[in-house]
Amino acid sequence: MTGAPVRNASLDLIGNTPLVLLEGPSEAAGCEIWGKCEFANPGASVKDRAALWIIRDAEERGELRPGGTIVEGTAGNTGIGIALVANALGYRTVIVMPDNQSREKMDTLRALRAELVLVPPTKFANPGHFVHTSRRLAEETEGAVWANQFDNTANRKAHIESTAEELWAQMEGRIDGFTCAAGTGGTIAGVGMGLKAHDEKITVALTDPHGAALYNYYANGELRAEGSSVAEGIGQGRITANLEGAPIDTQFRISDEEGLVWVRRLLAEEGLCLGLSSGINVAGAIELGRKLGPGSRIATILCDTGFRYLSSLYNPQWLEAKGLPVFPWLEGKDG
Ligand code: PMP
């Protein structure tokens, strides 16, 4: 396959990701389930879009000037996206993260030229929490801005202006439902708003992991979490600024085991190596497809690459320690 040459490396490669028909999930749902390949972004996750929009917004507001610094509290995909975009635009990146995060993540961020500040893990109410520490560091650093992905709505704007528009075009305006899980909520809120602006009849569903409070909030107005999940990047306990006004019509709760079934099947049967939030999203999309019935066309997000989880999701000892099923081929069996 050939395409137009790209001028600005990371920047111009963000977005315009492929949309694929997922065969096993479509068969399970009895309708079409489509997956937006966000692992195809340069930083291998959906968060590259938020990183680019947050940085461009800070530039437009005049807060970020040449040679400036972007500070964020995150251990994961957002930090990776920010570091890549910052390198492409000539900014420094400072990432504050709890010191109990995986070695892989620290190594990745350092490899991408981010400066890491490690803090002890603590409750959100504690001023030493990594989010508060990142805000303070940004305030104290000359020429720095705080990305603030949870409450900076440039995050969801990325999905209103890019992800939703791409989905609408790729599905040729024939889309009945959209669902995904929420971390900051930028994706579900932004894609939901963007799609509803085209057609308000599109059903927008939240797919919540266990251990998050949003399922109950949208079902009965109560922010209450039950259970737990090992999925990274999703599971929210409050209504962030990005989630305010999100047009959620219905909601599903999906377990790690259900999500892992689809991580395993999409890898073994369709050649897609994904993280657990993608598997949970696909399980949610199947629920939505069953609800909307045969003939419906559903889209969801394949959030990030499984290569980021080789020491966890794809590691038999790790899975066993968490009480989760091990993929058969990791134990030398046919899968
Ligand atoms: N999946 C993964 C792997 C993520 O890192 C994130 C980002 N936190 C999400 C899903 C959820 O995206 P959002 O922050 O837009 O809700």
Residues whose N, C-alpha, C, O or C-beta is under 5 A from the ligand:
A	BS01	PMP	N77 A181 A182 G183 T184 G185 G186 T187 E232 G233 I234 G275 S277 C303 D304
